[in-house]
Amino acid sequence: MRELELYATEDLLEEILRRSSFHGVVVHSRDAAGNHQAESEEQTFSVRFNHNFETEDVRRLLDVVSRRLADAV
């Protein structure tokens, strides 16, 4: 049985974005974990993607996702 290995989030993000089989977008909070802001304050997020997406494709994808989230509320 293999031991559980721990990796930093940044290392995991770099690994998945490096893979040619990954076709997706990673959206993550720019705030440190455990440093949650009050709900009334605005949070800042980062968007990362690899060479499988063009910037315009990511913009369209996030636009569709944001509209669906707004419809769900």
N, CA, C and O atoms as CSV, one atom per row, in Angstrom:
chain,resi,resn,atom,element,x,y,z
A,1,MET,N,N,0.838,-1.180,0.000
A,1,MET,CA,C,0.000,0.000,0.000
A,1,MET,C,C,0.886,1.247,0.000
A,1,MET,O,O,1.849,1.333,0.762
A,2,ARG,N,N,0.551,2.210,-0.861
A,2,ARG,CA,C,1.342,3.443,-0.943
A,2,ARG,C,C,0.905,4.412,0.139
A,2,ARG,O,O,-0.262,4.463,0.527
A,3,GLU,N,N,1.871,5.175,0.612
A,3,GLU,CA,C,1.555,6.213,1.588
A,3,GLU,C,C,0.911,7.397,0.873
A,3,GLU,O,O,1.190,7.663,-0.296
A,4,LEU,N,N,0.063,8.085,1.585
A,4,LEU,CA,C,-0.575,9.281,1.065
A,4,LEU,C,C,0.469,10.381,0.925
A,4,LEU,O,O,1.216,10.659,1.863
A,5,GLU,N,N,0.520,11.000,-0.241
A,5,GLU,CA,C,1.455,12.095,-0.467
A,5,GLU,C,C,0.684,13.407,-0.469
A,5,GLU,O,O,-0.415,13.487,-1.017
A,6,LEU,N,N,1.251,14.412,0.133
A,6,LEU,CA,C,0.621,15.726,0.204
A,6,LEU,C,C,1.357,16.696,-0.721
A,6,LEU,O,O,2.586,16.715,-0.781
A,7,TYR,N,N,0.577,17.492,-1.431
A,7,TYR,CA,C,1.138,18.479,-2.344
A,7,TYR,C,C,0.465,19.823,-2.094
A,7,TYR,O,O,-0.689,19.882,-1.670
A,8,ALA,N,N,1.183,20.875,-2.354
A,8,ALA,CA,C,0.627,22.221,-2.247
A,8,ALA,C,C,-0.373,22.423,-3.383
A,8,ALA,O,O,-0.213,21.858,-4.465
A,9,THR,N,N,-1.391,23.221,-3.136
A,9,THR,CA,C,-2.417,23.489,-4.147
A,9,THR,C,C,-1.793,24.020,-5.430
A,9,THR,O,O,-2.191,23.617,-6.523
A,10,GLU,N,N,-0.840,24.900,-5.315
A,10,GLU,CA,C,-0.189,25.469,-6.499
A,10,GLU,C,C,0.471,24.383,-7.340
A,10,GLU,O,O,0.400,24.423,-8.568
A,11,ASP,N,N,1.113,23.412,-6.692
A,11,ASP,CA,C,1.740,22.306,-7.416
A,11,ASP,C,C,0.694,21.475,-8.156
A,11,ASP,O,O,0.919,21.065,-9.294
A,12,LEU,N,N,-0.445,21.227,-7.514
A,12,LEU,CA,C,-1.515,20.454,-8.150
A,12,LEU,C,C,-2.105,21.195,-9.344
A,12,LEU,O,O,-2.374,20.591,-10.382
A,13,LEU,N,N,-2.308,22.504,-9.196
A,13,LEU,CA,C,-2.827,23.301,-10.312
A,13,LEU,C,C,-1.859,23.280,-11.493
A,13,LEU,O,O,-2.277,23.112,-12.638
A,14,GLU,N,N,-0.587,23.449,-11.217
A,14,GLU,CA,C,0.404,23.430,-12.290
A,14,GLU,C,C,0.424,22.092,-13.001
A,14,GLU,O,O,0.548,22.035,-14.224
A,15,GLU,N,N,0.302,21.009,-12.237
A,15,GLU,CA,C,0.310,19.667,-12.829
A,15,GLU,C,C,-0.895,19.450,-13.739
A,15,GLU,O,O,-0.736,18.965,-14.860
A,16,ILE,N,N,-2.072,19.793,-13.289
A,16,ILE,CA,C,-3.264,19.565,-14.119
A,16,ILE,C,C,-3.253,20.458,-15.354
A,16,ILE,O,O,-3.679,20.025,-16.424
A,17,LEU,N,N,-2.781,21.683,-15.230
A,17,LEU,CA,C,-2.736,22.589,-16.381
A,17,LEU,C,C,-1.662,22.173,-17.380
A,17,LEU,O,O,-1.745,22.525,-18.556
A,18,ARG,N,N,-0.674,21.444,-16.936
A,18,ARG,CA,C,0.410,20.975,-17.800
A,18,ARG,C,C,-0.055,19.792,-18.681
A,18,ARG,O,O,0.529,19.541,-19.735
A,19,ARG,N,N,-1.075,19.090,-18.257
A,19,ARG,CA,C,-1.525,17.883,-18.958
A,19,ARG,C,C,-2.318,18.221,-20.224
A,19,ARG,O,O,-3.251,19.024,-20.192
A,20,SER,N,N,-1.935,17.604,-21.317
A,20,SER,CA,C,-2.638,17.859,-22.576
A,20,SER,C,C,-4.045,17.264,-22.554
A,20,SER,O,O,-4.898,17.671,-23.343
A,21,SER,N,N,-4.296,16.313,-21.668
A,21,SER,CA,C,-5.624,15.699,-21.577
A,21,SER,C,C,-6.620,16.564,-20.805
A,21,SER,O,O,-7.823,16.303,-20.830
A,22,PHE,N,N,-6.117,17.598,-20.116
A,22,PHE,CA,C,-7.006,18.483,-19.358
A,22,PHE,C,C,-7.576,19.536,-20.289
A,22,PHE,O,O,-6.838,20.320,-20.885
A,23,HIS,N,N,-8.884,19.547,-20.406
A,23,HIS,CA,C,-9.572,20.537,-21.233
A,23,HIS,C,C,-10.606,21.199,-20.333
A,23,HIS,O,O,-11.770,20.797,-20.305
A,24,GLY,N,N,-10.180,22.194,-19.614
A,24,GLY,CA,C,-11.075,22.832,-18.669
A,24,GLY,C,C,-10.507,24.142,-18.157
A,24,GLY,O,O,-9.469,24.626,-18.609
A,25,VAL,N,N,-11.216,24.683,-17.216
A,25,VAL,CA,C,-10.868,25.968,-16.622
A,25,VAL,C,C,-10.884,25.798,-15.113
A,25,VAL,O,O,-11.780,25.157,-14.563
A,26,VAL,N,N,-9.903,26.367,-14.454
A,26,VAL,CA,C,-9.838,26.322,-12.993
A,26,VAL,C,C,-10.131,27.724,-12.471
A,26,VAL,O,O,-9.455,28.687,-12.832
A,27,VAL,N,N,-11.143,27.826,-11.620
A,27,VAL,CA,C,-11.493,29.095,-10.983
A,27,VAL,C,C,-11.238,28.900,-9.496
A,27,VAL,O,O,-11.791,27.987,-8.882
A,28,HIS,N,N,-10.404,29.755,-8.915
A,28,HIS,CA,C,-10.096,29.598,-7.503
A,28,HIS,C,C,-9.993,30.957,-6.819
A,28,HIS,O,O,-9.692,31.973,-7.445
A,29,SER,N,N,-10.248,30.939,-5.529
A,29,SER,CA,C,-10.187,32.157,-4.737
A,29,SER,C,C,-8.756,32.654,-4.664
A,29,SER,O,O,-7.823,31.861,-4.543
A,30,ARG,N,N,-8.584,33.954,-4.738
A,30,ARG,CA,C,-7.252,34.534,-4.594
A,30,ARG,C,C,-6.896,34.748,-3.129
A,30,ARG,O,O,-5.744,35.026,-2.796
A,31,ASP,N,N,-7.890,34.616,-2.258
A,31,ASP,CA,C,-7.656,34.772,-0.824
A,31,ASP,C,C,-7.065,33.493,-0.264
A,31,ASP,O,O,-7.362,32.402,-0.751
A,32,ALA,N,N,-6.243,33.619,0.743
A,32,ALA,CA,C,-5.638,32.454,1.388
A,32,ALA,C,C,-6.730,31.606,2.038
A,32,ALA,O,O,-7.737,32.128,2.517
A,33,ALA,N,N,-6.513,30.303,2.045
A,33,ALA,CA,C,-7.461,29.400,2.695
A,33,ALA,C,C,-7.578,29.763,4.158
A,33,ALA,O,O,-6.583,30.082,4.809
A,34,GLY,N,N,-8.782,29.715,4.669
A,34,GLY,CA,C,-9.006,30.049,6.072
A,34,GLY,C,C,-9.122,31.547,6.318
A,34,GLY,O,O,-9.382,31.972,7.444
A,35,ASN,N,N,-8.930,32.351,5.274
A,35,ASN,CA,C,-9.012,33.800,5.401
A,35,ASN,C,C,-10.302,34.267,4.737
A,35,ASN,O,O,-10.286,35.126,3.855
A,36,HIS,N,N,-11.424,33.686,5.176
A,36,HIS,CA,C,-12.717,33.984,4.564
A,36,HIS,C,C,-13.194,35.378,4.935
A,36,HIS,O,O,-13.088,35.813,6.081
A,37,GLN,N,N,-13.716,36.057,3.939
A,37,GLN,CA,C,-14.253,37.392,4.152
A,37,GLN,C,C,-15.720,37.279,4.527
A,37,GLN,O,O,-16.361,36.249,4.314
A,38,ALA,N,N,-16.223,38.338,5.076
A,38,ALA,CA,C,-17.653,38.380,5.395
A,38,ALA,C,C,-18.445,38.262,4.097
A,38,ALA,O,O,-17.986,38.696,3.041
A,39,GLU,N,N,-19.637,37.672,4.181
A,39,GLU,CA,C,-20.439,37.449,2.983
A,39,GLU,C,C,-20.784,38.738,2.247
A,39,GLU,O,O,-20.968,38.718,1.030
A,40,SER,N,N,-20.873,39.833,2.945
A,40,SER,CA,C,-21.248,41.085,2.299
A,40,SER,C,C,-20.113,41.678,1.476
A,40,SER,O,O,-20.348,42.550,0.639
A,41,GLU,N,N,-18.885,41.216,1.703
A,41,GLU,CA,C,-17.741,41.739,0.956
A,41,GLU,C,C,-17.538,40.949,-0.331
A,41,GLU,O,O,-17.908,39.778,-0.420
A,42,GLU,N,N,-16.954,41.594,-1.311
A,42,GLU,CA,C,-16.705,40.968,-2.598
A,42,GLU,C,C,-15.450,40.110,-2.528
A,42,GLU,O,O,-14.451,40.517,-1.936
A,43,GLN,N,N,-15.496,38.917,-3.131
A,43,GLN,CA,C,-14.330,38.052,-3.189
A,43,GLN,C,C,-13.678,38.170,-4.561
A,43,GLN,O,O,-14.345,38.480,-5.548
A,44,THR,N,N,-12.387,37.924,-4.619
A,44,THR,CA,C,-11.649,37.979,-5.869
A,44,THR,C,C,-11.213,36.574,-6.250
A,44,THR,O,O,-10.714,35.821,-5.413
A,45,PHE,N,N,-11.403,36.223,-7.518
A,45,PHE,CA,C,-11.060,34.899,-8.003
A,45,PHE,C,C,-10.076,34.991,-9.152
A,45,PHE,O,O,-10.025,35.989,-9.870
A,46,SER,N,N,-9.296,33.934,-9.315
A,46,SER,CA,C,-8.389,33.799,-10.450
A,46,SER,C,C,-8.927,32.725,-11.376
A,46,SER,O,O,-9.558,31.764,-10.936
A,47,VAL,N,N,-8.670,32.901,-12.654
A,47,VAL,CA,C,-9.069,31.927,-13.665
A,47,VAL,C,C,-7.799,31.463,-14.362
A,47,VAL,O,O,-6.984,32.272,-14.805
A,48,ARG,N,N,-7.645,30.146,-14.451
A,48,ARG,CA,C,-6.468,29.586,-15.121
A,48,ARG,C,C,-6.923,28.548,-16.131
A,48,ARG,O,O,-7.895,27.827,-15.907
A,49,PHE,N,N,-6.207,28.482,-17.243
A,49,PHE,CA,C,-6.495,27.500,-18.274
A,49,PHE,C,C,-5.219,27.230,-19.050
A,49,PHE,O,O,-4.271,28.015,-19.008
A,50,ASN,N,N,-5.208,26.108,-19.760
A,50,ASN,CA,C,-4.001,25.768,-20.507
A,50,ASN,C,C,-4.190,26.003,-22.001
A,50,ASN,O,O,-5.153,26.646,-22.419
A,51,HIS,N,N,-3.278,25.487,-22.792
A,51,HIS,CA,C,-3.285,25.727,-24.239
A,51,HIS,C,C,-4.466,25.092,-24.960
A,51,HIS,O,O,-4.651,25.338,-26.152
A,52,ASN,N,N,-5.266,24.287,-24.280
A,52,ASN,CA,C,-6.445,23.683,-24.908
A,52,ASN,C,C,-7.587,24.679,-25.098
A,52,ASN,O,O,-8.551,24.385,-25.806
A,53,PHE,N,N,-7.491,25.829,-24.487
A,53,PHE,CA,C,-8.510,26.871,-24.593
A,53,PHE,C,C,-7.868,28.175,-25.037
A,53,PHE,O,O,-6.738,28.491,-24.664
A,54,GLU,N,N,-8.602,28.915,-25.832
A,54,GLU,CA,C,-8.217,30.286,-26.171
A,54,GLU,C,C,-8.914,31.205,-25.175
A,54,GLU,O,O,-9.926,30.820,-24.589
A,55,THR,N,N,-8.401,32.391,-24.976
A,55,THR,CA,C,-8.980,33.334,-24.033
A,55,THR,C,C,-10.449,33.615,-24.342
A,55,THR,O,O,-11.265,33.699,-23.423
A,56,GLU,N,N,-10.793,33.759,-25.604
A,56,GLU,CA,C,-12.182,34.031,-25.994
A,56,GLU,C,C,-13.094,32.856,-25.642
A,56,GLU,O,O,-14.240,33.060,-25.239
A,57,ASP,N,N,-12.589,31.621,-25.792
A,57,ASP,CA,C,-13.372,30.439,-25.413
A,57,ASP,C,C,-13.668,30.446,-23.915
A,57,ASP,O,O,-14.779,30.127,-23.493
A,58,VAL,N,N,-12.676,30.808,-23.127
A,58,VAL,CA,C,-12.849,30.863,-21.673
A,58,VAL,C,C,-13.862,31.944,-21.309
A,58,VAL,O,O,-14.707,31.733,-20.439
A,59,ARG,N,N,-13.784,33.091,-21.962
A,59,ARG,CA,C,-14.734,34.173,-21.693
A,59,ARG,C,C,-16.162,33.716,-21.970
A,59,ARG,O,O,-17.059,33.969,-21.166
A,60,ARG,N,N,-16.381,33.049,-23.096
A,60,ARG,CA,C,-17.720,32.565,-23.434
A,60,ARG,C,C,-18.203,31.520,-22.436
A,60,ARG,O,O,-19.362,31.543,-22.022
A,61,LEU,N,N,-17.321,30.609,-22.049
A,61,LEU,CA,C,-17.679,29.580,-21.078
A,61,LEU,C,C,-18.089,30.200,-19.747
A,61,LEU,O,O,-19.114,29.824,-19.179
A,62,LEU,N,N,-17.306,31.135,-19.249
A,62,LEU,CA,C,-17.620,31.775,-17.975
A,62,LEU,C,C,-18.890,32.615,-18.064
A,62,LEU,O,O,-19.617,32.741,-17.079
A,63,ASP,N,N,-19.162,33.187,-19.229
A,63,ASP,CA,C,-20.398,33.938,-19.425
A,63,ASP,C,C,-21.608,33.011,-19.301
A,63,ASP,O,O,-22.587,33.356,-18.640
A,64,VAL,N,N,-21.546,31.841,-19.931
A,64,VAL,CA,C,-22.642,30.869,-19.846
A,64,VAL,C,C,-22.819,30.398,-18.405
A,64,VAL,O,O,-23.944,30.316,-17.911
A,65,VAL,N,N,-21.723,30.091,-17.736
A,65,VAL,CA,C,-21.801,29.627,-16.346
A,65,VAL,C,C,-22.407,30.706,-15.455
A,65,VAL,O,O,-23.260,30.406,-14.620
A,66,SER,N,N,-21.982,31.948,-15.618
A,66,SER,CA,C,-22.503,33.020,-14.762
A,66,SER,C,C,-23.997,33.240,-14.993
A,66,SER,O,O,-24.731,33.513,-14.043
A,67,ARG,N,N,-24.459,33.123,-16.247
A,67,ARG,CA,C,-25.889,33.276,-16.518
A,67,ARG,C,C,-26.692,32.147,-15.892
A,67,ARG,O,O,-27.777,32.379,-15.359
A,68,ARG,N,N,-26.174,30.941,-15.951
A,68,ARG,CA,C,-26.886,29.801,-15.341
A,68,ARG,C,C,-26.914,29.922,-13.822
A,68,ARG,O,O,-27.908,29.568,-13.186
A,69,LEU,N,N,-25.840,30.415,-13.248
A,69,LEU,CA,C,-25.829,30.627,-11.790
A,69,LEU,C,C,-26.856,31.697,-11.405
A,69,LEU,O,O,-27.558,31.560,-10.404
A,70,ALA,N,N,-26.937,32.750,-12.199
A,70,ALA,CA,C,-27.900,33.814,-11.913
A,70,ALA,C,C,-29.333,33.294,-12.033
A,70,ALA,O,O,-30.199,33.679,-11.247
A,71,ASP,N,N,-29.587,32.419,-13.012
A,71,ASP,CA,C,-30.918,31.845,-13.179
A,71,ASP,C,C,-31.283,30.919,-12.025
A,71,ASP,O,O,-32.462,30.771,-11.703
A,72,ALA,N,N,-30.298,30.302,-11.404
A,72,ALA,CA,C,-30.537,29.347,-10.316
A,72,ALA,C,C,-30.883,30.035,-9.004
A,72,ALA,O,O,-31.438,29.409,-8.101
A,73,VAL,N,N,-30.561,31.309,-8.894
A,73,VAL,CA,C,-30.801,32.034,-7.633
A,73,VAL,C,C,-32.206,32.496,-7.522
A,73,VAL,O,O,-32.574,33.120,-6.526
